[in-house]
Amino acid sequence: MTGDTLASLAGSIAELAAFPPGTALPDSAATTVAELLRLLEDGEVRAAEREHDGRWRAVPWVKQGILVAFRFGKVVALNASEEGAFSFFDKDTLPTRRLTLSDGVRVVPGGSTIRAGAYVAPGVVCMPPMYINVGAYVGTGTMVDSHALIGSCAQVGARVHISAAAQIGGVLEPINAAPVVIEDDVIVGGNCGVYEGTVVRERAVLGAGVVLTRGTPVYDLVRETVYRATADTPLEIPAGAVVVPGARAVREGWGASTGLALQTPIIVKYRDDKTDLATALESWLR
C-alpha cells in the first residue's frame, strides 16, 4: 500500500475521531474500520514500529482507528456455530478473526480466540485457551501457550515463547502511548506479567513469575546497574538478559525492623549456550 493511500486512511480516521461524543458516525466509518483491520491482519500497518534509533514508538492514527471501531460498533451476538456454542456478545466491528488453513497458523482445540485486527504470522502455535486482542502483532514461529494473553496493540516478535498464564499487557489510550514490545527469540516464563509499555529486547529470558511495569526497578547483578522507566522512556530489559524474581530489603523504619522485603526482578546472567540448551526442548512442540 502506498504512502498516499495510508495518509488518506489516516485522514479519514482523524475526521471520524473528531465527531463529538454521542454523534452518530457516517456509514463510511464501516468501510474505514474494515480497511484498517484488514491492513492490521495482513501486517501492512502496525500499532507500533521500531525506528532507526532502536526505540519503539506508537503509531497514533492506527490506535485511533481501533478506538473508532469500538465507537462505531454495536453489540451483537457473534456465534461460532449455528448451535450457538462458543458465543460472544461484542462490537460487530470487532468480531473474532476467522483463520483458514492457508494462514499457516496452528490453533489447537480448546477455546482460544483471536480478535479481528490482529496479525498472526504463519508458523504461530496457539495452545488452548489463549487470547490475542485487536492491534496485536505476533511474529512467525511464536508459541502462545495455555491461558496466555497478548493484549491490544502488543508487539511480539518471531520465535518467542509466551508460556502458560503469561500476560502481555495491552494499551489503546492514550493513542501516543507505546505498547508492550517483546522482541525476537525471547522466552517469557509461566505466570509472567509484562505491562505498561515495557520493552523486552531480543533473546532475553524472563523466568517464571517475573512482573515488569513502569514502576519496577530491575537490578542487574552482572553489570551492577539498575534499569528504570523514565518520563520519556519505558522500562527496557537488555538483549540476552536472564531475569528472575528477586527481593530487596526495606532499609528504613518499621519495614526494616520487621525484616520485610520488596519484590524486584533481578538479572542474574546473560544468555549463553547452556541457557539455549535448557530452552531448546520447546521446539519439539511446534
C-alpha positions in Angstrom: 0.0 0.0 0.0 1.4 3.4 -1.0 2.1 6.2 1.4 -0.6 8.4 -0.1 -3.2 5.7 0.5 -2.1 5.3 4.1 -2.2 9.0 4.6 -5.7 9.1 3.1 -6.8 6.4 5.5 -5.2 8.2 8.5 -7.0 11.3 7.5 -10.4 9.6 7.3 -9.8 8.1 10.8 -8.9 11.6 12.2 -12.2 13.0 10.7 -14.2 10.2 12.3 -12.5 10.6 15.7 -13.3 14.4 15.6 -17.0 13.8 15.7 -18.4 14.9 19.1 -19.3 12.2 21.6 -22.8 10.9 21.1 -22.9 11.9 17.5 -23.8 9.1 15.0 -20.9 8.4 12.7 -21.5 8.3 8.9 -21.9 5.0 7.1 -18.4 5.4 5.6 -17.0 4.6 9.0 -17.7 0.9 8.5 -15.6 0.9 5.3 -12.8 2.8 7.0 -12.7 0.5 10.0 -12.8 -2.6 7.8 -9.9 -1.4 5.8 -7.8 -0.7 8.9 -8.5 -4.1 10.4 -7.6 -5.8 7.1 -4.2 -3.9 6.9 -3.5 -4.9 10.5 -4.3 -8.5 9.9 -2.1 -8.5 6.8 0.8 -6.9 8.7 0.8 -3.9 6.4 0.4 -1.5 9.2 1.2 -1.9 12.9 0.2 -0.1 16.1 3.9 0.4 17.0 7.1 0.5 14.9 10.8 0.3 15.7 12.6 3.4 14.4 16.2 3.9 13.3 17.4 4.7 16.8 16.1 1.4 18.0 13.3 2.9 20.1 9.7 1.6 19.7 7.1 4.3 19.1 3.3 4.0 18.8 1.6 4.8 15.5 -1.2 7.1 16.9 -3.5 7.1 13.9 -3.7 3.2 13.9 -4.6 3.2 17.6 -7.1 6.0 17.0 -8.7 3.9 14.2 -9.1 1.0 16.6 -10.9 3.3 19.1 -13.2 4.4 16.2 -14.0 0.8 15.6 -15.2 0.4 19.2 -17.2 3.6 19.0 -18.8 2.8 15.7 -19.7 -0.8 16.5 -22.9 -2.2 18.1 -23.0 -5.0 20.5 -24.4 -8.1 18.7 -24.4 -11.9 19.2 -21.3 -13.4 17.5 -21.7 -17.2 17.3 -19.0 -19.5 16.1 -21.5 -22.2 15.2 -25.2 -22.5 14.3 -25.8 -24.2 17.6 -24.5 -21.1 19.5 -21.6 -22.9 21.1 -18.7 -20.6 22.0 -20.9 -17.5 21.7 -19.8 -13.9 22.1 -21.6 -10.6 22.6 -19.3 -7.9 21.4 -19.0 -5.0 18.9 -19.9 -6.1 15.4 -16.9 -4.1 14.1 -14.5 -6.3 16.1 -15.6 -9.9 15.7 -13.3 -12.9 16.3 -10.9 -13.5 13.4 -11.6 -16.4 11.2 -8.4 -18.1 10.0 -8.1 -20.5 7.1 -5.6 -23.3 6.6 -3.7 -21.1 4.2 -2.9 -18.7 7.0 -0.4 -21.3 8.3 -1.4 -20.8 12.0 -1.8 -23.8 14.3 -4.7 -23.3 16.7 -5.0 -26.3 19.0 -8.7 -27.1 20.0 -9.8 -25.9 23.4 -11.2 -22.4 23.5 -8.6 -20.0 22.0 -9.7 -16.7 20.4 -8.0 -14.2 18.1 -9.8 -10.9 17.6 -10.2 -9.2 14.2 -7.3 -6.7 13.5 -4.6 -8.9 15.0 -1.6 -10.0 12.9 -0.7 -13.7 13.5 2.2 -14.8 11.3 2.5 -18.2 9.6 4.1 -20.8 11.9 2.5 -19.4 15.1 1.2 -22.0 17.5 -1.8 -21.2 19.8 -2.3 -23.6 22.7 -5.7 -23.6 24.4 -7.1 -21.4 25.9 -5.3 -18.2 24.9 -6.4 -14.8 23.6 -4.9 -12.3 21.1 -6.5 -8.9 21.1 -7.1 -6.3 18.4 -4.0 -4.5 17.1 -1.6 -7.1 18.4 1.3 -8.4 16.2 2.7 -11.9 16.7 5.7 -12.9 14.6 6.4 -16.2 12.8 7.3 -19.3 14.8 6.0 -17.9 18.1 4.1 -20.1 20.6 1.3 -18.6 22.7 0.8 -21.1 25.5 -2.3 -22.0 27.5 -4.1 -19.3 29.5 -1.7 -16.6 28.0 -2.9 -13.2 26.9 -1.5 -10.9 24.3 -3.2 -7.5 24.9 -4.4 -4.9 22.4 -1.6 -3.5 20.2 1.2 -5.6 21.9 4.1 -6.3 19.6 5.6 -9.8 19.8 8.5 -10.8 17.6 9.5 -14.1 15.9 10.3 -17.4 17.6 9.0 -16.1 21.0 7.6 -18.4 23.7 4.8 -16.9 25.7 4.5 -19.5 28.4 1.4 -20.7 30.2 -0.6 -18.0 32.1 1.8 -15.2 31.0 0.2 -11.8 30.5 1.4 -9.4 27.8 -0.3 -6.1 28.6 -2.1 -4.0 26.0 -2.8 -0.3 25.6 -5.2 1.7 23.5 -5.3 5.1 25.3 -3.6 7.5 25.1 -3.0 6.9 21.4 0.6 8.0 21.6 1.4 5.5 24.4 3.7 2.7 23.1 2.5 -0.8 23.9 4.5 -3.7 25.4 7.1 -5.0 23.0 8.6 -8.5 23.1 11.4 -8.7 20.5 12.6 -11.8 18.6 13.7 -15.1 20.3 12.5 -14.1 23.8 11.3 -16.6 26.4 8.5 -15.4 28.7 8.1 -17.8 31.6 4.9 -19.0 33.1 2.8 -16.5 35.1 4.9 -13.6 34.0 3.3 -10.2 33.6 4.8 -7.6 31.2 2.8 -4.3 31.3 2.8 -0.5 30.7 4.9 -0.3 27.6 7.9 -2.4 28.8 10.3 -3.4 26.0 12.0 -6.8 26.3 14.9 -6.9 23.9 15.8 -9.9 21.7 16.9 -13.2 23.2 16.1 -12.2 26.8 14.7 -14.8 29.2 12.1 -13.9 31.8 11.9 -16.6 34.5 8.6 -17.8 35.8 6.7 -15.2 37.9 8.7 -12.1 36.8 6.5 -9.0 36.7 7.6 -5.9 34.8 5.8 -2.5 34.9 6.8 1.2 34.5 7.4 1.4 38.2 9.5 -1.7 38.5 13.3 -1.3 39.1 15.3 -4.1 37.6 18.7 -4.9 39.3 21.5 -6.2 37.0 24.0 -8.2 39.1 26.2 -8.7 36.1 26.6 -5.0 35.0 26.0 -3.7 38.5 23.3 -1.2 37.4 19.6 -0.6 37.8 17.1 -0.2 34.9 14.1 2.0 35.4 11.5 3.7 33.2 11.7 7.5 32.9 9.1 10.1 32.0 10.2 9.7 28.3 11.3 6.1 28.1 9.8 2.8 29.1 11.4 0.1 31.2 13.8 -1.9 28.9 15.2 -5.3 29.5 18.6 -5.6 27.7 19.1 -8.1 24.9 20.0 -11.6 26.2 19.3 -10.8 29.9 18.1 -13.7 32.1 15.7 -12.2 34.6 14.4 -14.0 37.7 12.1 -12.9 40.6 14.0 -11.4 43.5 13.7 -9.2 46.5 15.4 -6.2 48.1 15.3 -5.4 51.8 13.4 -2.5 53.2 16.1 -0.4 54.9 14.3 2.1 57.0 11.5 2.4 59.6 9.1 -0.3 60.7 9.6 -2.3 57.5 13.3 -2.7 58.2 12.7 -3.6 61.8 10.3 -6.4 60.8 12.6 -7.8 58.1 10.3 -7.0 55.2 11.5 -7.1 51.6 10.0 -5.8 48.3 9.7 -7.9 45.2 12.0 -6.9 42.4 13.3 -8.6 39.2 17.0 -9.4 39.1 19.2 -10.0 36.0 21.4 -12.9 37.2 23.3 -13.6 33.9 23.2 -13.1 30.1 22.1 -15.8 27.7 24.7 -18.4 26.8 24.9 -21.9 25.3 23.8 -23.5 28.5 20.7 -21.3 28.6 19.9 -22.1 25.0 20.1 -25.8 25.7 17.7 -25.5 28.6 15.1 -23.8 26.5 15.6 -25.9 23.2 13.1 -28.6 24.1 10.1 -26.4 23.3 10.9 -26.7 19.5 9.6 -30.3 19.7 6.1 -28.9 20.4 5.8 -27.0 17.2 
